[in-house]
Amino acid sequence: MLTKKQLDLLEFIHKRVQRDGVPPSFDEMKVALDLRSKSGIHRLITALEERGFIRRLAHRARAIEIVRLPESLGGEATGGFKPRVIEGDRPTGPRPGSADPVIATSAVELPLMGRIAAGVPIEAISQAEHQVAVPSQMLSSSGEHYALEVKGDSMIDAGINDGDVVVIRETAVADDGDIVVALVEGHEATLKRFFRRGGAIALEAANPAYETRVLPESKVKVQGKLVGLIRTY
């Protein structure tokens, strides 16, 4: 999951490398993204490197190498995210206290991207902390997926508690009532129900203690939809 600025920078670097054979300078990046200082470029470059999209090479001028691209920039040709499937073991006996046998399922390792706010929005997630295994049948048949740890209690009436891990399918579109990862104003990420209200977007909590946020459509970008939840007791 990349913010718009991160995606814009990655696309700019990719096009310049294809055209000139070398990446652009930081000054050129600053101008292209209409940023006031190069410190913003440094932050974007660091985020892209932490996500594994680029690599900075030591002791070389303009030493930026593109490692992979997201699907929106043709990522399949350069090795986009490929989850590793782990086959589960089939137990020989029934689950204690149950008459039904346990059915073994395969598990898929997804990147756990950090924390997502189910409450007041927090800084957008940009770095995979580690992997988490989820049942393969929890995932949709198409699209990439990732996991996020929930921070806050604004979605408790939807059965999503603080500390839960939510499984998200990457998508830029949503229907009314979907629980989505929404990127607010390009830098804050939150987990809420999605509704369209004319030319605005309503991000609705599932907890009466939190007010619904209504924002201009241009300030809200859907980053994915909830497809599953993992809870550890």
N, C-alpha and C positions, 0 to 999 in steps of 0.2 A: 504494500500500500504506500503510494507516494503522494505527497501534497502536489498541488498544481505547480508551484514554483520549482520543486524538485524535478517534476516531470518535464517542465519547460527547459530547465537547465540541461538535463540529460539529453533531450532532443536536440538542443542547440549544439552541444558538444559532439553528439553523434553525426550531425549533418556536416559540421566543420571538418571532422576527421575524414568523413567520406569524400569531401570536396578537396581538401588541402593536404590530407595525409598527416596533419598534426592538429592537436586540440587548440582551441582559442586561448588567449591570455585571460587572466583574471579581469583585466580592464575591459576586454571585449565582452566577457560574460556579464559584467556589471551593467554595461550599456544595453546589452541585449535583453536583460531582465528588468531594466529600468530600476535598478537599485541605487541607493545613495552612496554606499560605501562597499569596499571589497570584503568587509567583515561578514556581510550577509552571504556573499559567495562562499567564503570559507565554511560557514555553517552548513550551507546546502551541499557543498562538496563532501564534508564530513558525514552528513546524513546518507548521501548516496554511497559512500565507501562502506559505512557500517551496514547498509542493506545488501552489499555485495554486488552493486551495479557497476562500480568503477574501482580502479586500483591506482593509487599514487605510487610512482616509482621514484626511488631515491636517486639523488645526484644527477638528475636530468632536467633540462628546461622543459616547461609545459608537460611535465611527466604525469599525464593522466591517461589511463588505459581503460576502455570500456570492456567490462567483463561479461555483462549480459544486459538485455533490454526487457522491459515489460511487454506484454502482449500488444498493447496499444501502439508500440513502436516496432512491431515485428519481432517480438521476443522469442517466438518459437524457433526462429532460425538461429538464435544465438544462445539457446539453452536456458529457457525460462524455468520456473520452479517445477520440479518433478518430485512429487511426494514419494517417499520410500514405503512400500507396503510390507508389513510384518505379519506373517501368518500366525494366528492364534493356536494354542494347544487345545485339543479336544479333551475335556475332563472325562474320566471313566465312570464317575458316579454323579448322583443328583446333587443339586444345591441343598445345603442343610435347611430343613424346615419347608422344603418345597417338593411337590410330587413330580414336577417337571424337570427333565434333564437340562443342563446348561448347554446351549448351542454355541459352539465356537465360531467366532467371526474374525475376519482379518482386521488389522488395525493400520491406520495411515498416520505417519508422522507429519505434523504440521508445525510451522514456525509459530512459537508463542511470542507475539509482538510487543508484549508489555501490558500495561494497564489501560483500560478504557473507562471513562467516567460514566457511571450511572448516577448522576447528580450534577454538580457544576462541571462544565466542560474543562478538560485539562489539555496540556500540550499534545499535539498530534503524535501518534505513535509512529516511530520511524526505524526502530531497531529490534531485530529478533533477539530475544534473550536466550531461548533454548527451544528444543522441540517438545511437542506433546503428542502422545498417541491417542487417536480417536477411532471409534468403530467406523469402518468404511461405509456402512449403510446409513450413517448419519450425514454423509456428504452427498451433494447433488451430482448428477451424472456428468455435468459439464461445468467448466469454470474452475478457477483456482480458489483455494480456501486458506484461511489462516485462523489462529486462535488468539483470544485476548482475555486477560484476567479482569474481572469486574471490580471496580472500586466505587463504593457508594450504595445507597439503598433506594434510589429513585425508581427502580423497576421491580420492586419486591412484589407488587400485586400481579405482575406477569410471571412470577415464580423465579425471578432472577435475583440472587442475593449477593451481598458483598463477599468477594473471594471466589465466586463461581468462575469457571472458564467458559466463555462463549465461543462457538464455532461459527465463522463468518464466511459466506461465499462472496467473492469479489464481484461487484456489479455497480454500475453508475445509475441504475434506474430502480424505482420502488413504487409499489402500489399503496394506496391509503390503508393505514393500519399495520403495515409491515414494521417490524423492529429492525432498525438500521444502525449502522455506524455512520454518523453524519460528521462531516468536516465543516466547521463553522468559521467563516472568514479566513479560510486558508491555513489556520494554525491550531485550532482547537477541535478535539475529537470527543464525541459523546454518543452514548447508546440510548436511543429513544424510539418511540413510535412516530411514524412519518405520516403527515397529512398535507394535502394541498388545499390552500385557501385562497382562491383567486390567483393573484400573482405572487403570493407569499407561501412559505413553508412553515407548518406548525410542527414543532418537536415536542411531543407529549410524554410526560412521565407516567409511570404506572404506580404512583404514590401521591395521595392527595396533599401531602406536605410540600410538593413541588409544583410551581406554576408552569403552564405550557409556554414555551418560547415561540414567538411568531417572528420570522425573519424574512427579509426579501429573498426571493428565489435565487438571486445571483450570489448570495452569501452562504448558501448551503449546498454542499456537494455530497451525494451519497457515495460511500466508499465500499459498502457491502451490506448484505442482509443476513440476519440471524437464521441459521439452519440447525443448530444444536447447542446443547449445554452439558457441561461436565461438572459434577459436584463431588468434592472430597469431604468425607466426614472424619 
